[in-house]
Amino acid sequence: MTDPALPALRKIIHVDMDAFFASVEQRDFPELRGKPVAVGGSAARGVVAAASYEARVFGVRSAMPSVTAARLCPGLIFVRHRFDVYKEVSQQIRAIFHDYTPLVEPLSLDEAYLDVTDHLEGRTATRIARDIRARIHQTTGLTASAGVSYNKFLAKLASDQNKPDGLCVITPDRGPDFVLSLPVGKFHGIGPATVAKMQAMGIATGADLHAQDLDFLLRRFGKSGRYYWNISRGIDHRRVSPDRIRKSVGAENTYSADLMTLDQAFDALAPLAAKVWGAVARHDLRGRTVTLKVKFSDFQQITRARSLGHAVASEPELLAIARDLATGVLPDPRGARLLGITLSGFDHDDPDPAQLSLFD
């Protein structure tokens, strides 16, 4: 399948900083170097925003509850986030990107796509990726990994192959076969819930996904089915778009036992607010509309929203609004099996894609 509106091949670089938040902390505080570090609150309802590679050895990951992280890694050092510092470093990195191409699409403070097809100036895309990584290290003291390929999907896959401080190139002759051996959970755009759904159908790898026909995928996954069909063949026609606008950031959770009291709901909303606020800070966003989602035990679903005259200023404010919305619908005799919080109504100055979901 080809798209005549697009060039046959692009030269795309995906740059991803290595354990960005944690690495900034280790750079600025030498006593943390070589030690397992988690950025985030250590309180019972805290959530890990980022983990150093020393912590990842123990299984600590971002978005993990802090109590779980501390149990996995007893020597884990928790540090408070400094988002103003991370944003400042991110701006330094983005300035480097723009020295090579105006086609830069940030995904967050610590990663971005670059299309260098028309800006090679006698260099290869691989050479540019090496230069960018060297300049990032020289300017910030931090390391970055990069993937180079002919589309966004493969470039992002490539950047994850040789982390940390690595470079991987997926050429057009390697692309389709490269995808086949990977588990579908490695594919950008396929989240945990979809992975579980695919695995229940016997689809565990790129090869399994490739074996499915388009009609089957469309029936089972709706419009996303075409995207899954394409990426299993190494096809991705998405352009690097510097001006795309994010619409919302959300997180939700389904509970093994229904929430029957308002106190239970209040407790459950705290980690959701922490996840949403961490993502908002990472993507340098500010939103004015908070939406609460509730699904009851009979699977009826409702939403309640509140729009402010100003941007939500902090995680405690986000949580307070969500809890206030909850008091209008809970407790309910049916019990709540799912809760979700979404922040939207952003100022339209963010270059990121349309929606960020922290659940799938």
N, C-alpha and C positions, 0 to 999 in steps of 0.2 A: 504493500500500500504506500503510495507516495502522495504528497500534497504539492500540486504545481505552484501554489502561492509561496512556497518556501524553498530556499536553496537546498540542493541535494544533501550537502553536509555543512555543518557549522563547526566551529572550534570553540568549545565551551570549557571553562575552568570552574570548578567548585572549590572554594577555599573554606576550610573549617578550622578554627582555632582549637588547639588541644587543651581540653579541660579548662576553658577560658577563665571563668570566675575564680576557680581554685588556683590556677596558675598565676593570676594577677596577685592573689594573696601571698603565694609562696615567693613571688618576685619581690614584693614590697616588705615582707617579713621573713628574713633569712632563717629564723628559728623554725619555720614551718617546712622548709625544704626537706624533701626525702621522707616526710611523714604523712600519714593518712589524714586528709583535710576534707571537711564538708562545709560548704557555704550554706548557711541556713540556721534556723533556730533549733536549739537542742531540747526545747520544752516538749511535753507529752504530745501536743498537737502540731509540733513543728514539721516542716517538710524540707528535704534536701533540695537546694536549688542547683548545686553542682558538686561534684566529687573529684578529688585529685586521682591520678592514676594509682597512687599508693593505696587509696581507699577502694578503688574499683577492683583491686585484686581480691578483696574480701566480699565482693558482690554489691557494694554500695553504688547506687545509681541516683541520678536526678529524679525528682518527683516522688522519691521513696519517703515514707514517714520516718521522722528522725529516730523514733524509738526502735524501729526495725533496723535502721542503719547502725545505731549504737550496739544493738545485739549482735549484728554480723561482724562488727569491728570494734571490740572493746576499747581499743586505744584511739578511736576516732576523735579528732580535734574539730570542734564546731567553731566557726567564725561567723560574725555578723556580715551580711552583705554590704557592699559599698557600691551601689548602682551608679552613682555619679562618677566614680572612678572608672568603672567598666565602660560607661558611655564615652568618657573622654578617650580611653584607649581605643575603643571601637571607631571613633572619629579619625584617629590617626591611621588606623588600618584602612578605612574606606578612602582616605585621601591617597593612599598608595594605590589602591585599585584604580582610582580615576586617573592616575598617571598613565595607565595602559589602555583604557577604553572608557567611553561614556556609558556603555551598556553594562551597568552593574545593578543587580537585583539582590538587595540584602534580604536574607530570610530571618535574621535576628541580629543581635549585637555581634555575634561571633561567627557568622557564616554568610556567604554570598555566592551567587553565580556571576560570572563574567563571560561575555561573548567578545572574543578578540578576533573574530573572523576577518573583519575589515580593518584591523589595527595591528597587523603583524609587523610591519615595517622591516621586513627582511628576516624576522625571527620566527621560530616555530612556537606553537602554543605551549609546548613542553618547556621551552627555554623561558618563556614569559612566566610560567608557573614557578620555575626555579628562582627566577629573579624576584618575584613577589615574596616568596617565602623567605629569601635571604634579607630582603629589605624590612619585612615585618620583624624579623629577629633583631636586626641591627637597630631599628627604631624603637621597639618596645621591650626587647629582651625576652619575648615570648616565641613559642614555636607554633607553626601552623602546618596542617596537612592539606594536600591538594589532589584533586582528581581532574584528569584531562580526558575529554572524549568528544564525540560528535553530537551529543544531545545532553539535556539537563539530567535526565534520569540516570544515565550511565556515568556522567561526571560526578554526581553525588555518591553513587555506589563506589566509584573509584577512590574518592577521597577518604573513605572509611577502611580501605584495604590495608594500608601500611601505617596506621596510626600507632604512636604519635610521631610527629616530625617526619612524615613520609610523603611520597609522591607515587601516584599510579596513573598509568596511561592505558586507556582502552581504545584501541584502534578500530576502524570500521570492520576489518576482517575478523576481529575477536569478539565484537559486541554481542551478537546473537548467542554464541556458544557460552560466553561468560555468564550470561543470565541463567542459563539452564541449570547449573549446578547449585545455585544459591537457594537457601530456604526463603520462602515468600515473606517471612518476617523481616528480612533484610531490605525489602523493597520499600522505597519512600512512597507514602500514600496508602500503604496497607497496614492498618493498626491492629492491636491485639485482638479486638473482637472479630475483625474480618479474618485474621489468621486462624482463629479458632473455628470459624464457620467454614473456611476452606479446608482445614484439616479434617473436619467432620465429613467432607466430601471426598477425602483422599487426595487433596491437593496440598502437598507439603513443599515442593520445590518449584523452581522456574520451569523445569521440564514438565512437571505435572500440570502447571498452569498452561503451558504452551500446547499441551495435548487437548485442551478443551476448545470446542468450536465457539465462535462469536455468539451465536444464538443462545447457547447454553449459559454463557457468562452474562449476557444481557438479561435473561430470565431470572437468574439467581441474584445478580448484583445491580440491576438497573443500569443507569447510564454509566456507572463506574466500570461496568463490564467491558466496555470498549477500551478504556484506559488499561485495564488488566490484560486484555488480549494484546494490546500494542506492546506494553513493556515486557511481556514474556518473550517478545521477538526483538527486543532491543530498539523498539520504535518509540519516539517521543517527539512530537512536533511543537511542543510548547516553546515559545520564544522567551528569551531573557528580557524581562519587562521592568525597566526602572520605575515606572509610574503606576504599578498595580497597588490597589488600596485594600488593606485589611478591614473587614467589616465587624468581626467580633472575636472574642477570646472566651472559651468556655471550658468547664470541667464538670463531670458528673460521676456518680457512683451508684451501683446497684448493691443493696445490702442483703446479706444472707438471712437476716432476721428483720422483719418489718419494724419500722420505727413507730412506736405507739404514743410517745409523749413528746411534748414540745422541747423538753430538756434534751432528749435524745436527738432530735432534729438540730437543735442549736449546736450540740457537740459535733454532729456529722458535718455541719456546714463549715466549721472552722478549717479543716484541711482543704476543702474545696476552694475556699476564699484564698488560702495560702498558695495553692497551685495557680489559680487565675492571676493573682497579683504578681507572682514570680514571673509568669509569662508576659504579663503586661510590662513589667520593668525590663525584662530581657529584650523586648521588642520596642522599648521606648515609646509606649502608647499611653494615652489618657482618654478614658471614655466617660460618658455622662449617663448611660442607661444600664441599669442592673436588672437582670431577668432571673427569676427563680423558677425552676422546673420541678414539678412533683409528679411522680407516677405512683398510684396507689396499688394495693395488692390485687385489685380486680383489673389492673392494667389501664384504667382510666388515667389520662394525663392532663395536667393543667399547667399554665404558666401565669405568673404575675410579674409585672415590670414597673419600674419607677425611673423616670427621667429627671435629672437634676438640671439646674441652671448653670452648673459648673462641673468640671471634671471631678470624678471621684479621686480624692487626694491621697488615700492610704489604704492599706489592707484592713485595718480596724474599721474604717468607714465602709468599705465594701462589705465586710462581714456584718456590720450593724444593719445595713440596708437589707441584706439578704435575710437576716433574722427577723427584721420587722415585717418583711413581706410574708415570711413563714407564719407569723402570728395570725395572719388573716385567713389561713387555710388549714392550719394544724393546731391541735391534734385532730385527727379524723379517725372514726372507729374502724375504718378499713386498714389503717396503717400505711405508712409510706415505704415503698420498696426501692425507690430511686429518688435522689435529689441531685439537682444541678444548678450551677451558677454561671451566668454569661454576662460579660461586660461588653457593651457596644456603644455606638454613638461617638466614634473616634473623630478627632480632627483629621481631615483628609490630607495629611502631609507625610503619611507613612508609606514606604515603597513596597510593602510586603503583600503576598497574595491574600485572597479574600477572607479566609476564615481559619482560625487555629483551634483545633479541638484537642483537648488533653485526655480524651478517653478513647477515641478511635477516629 
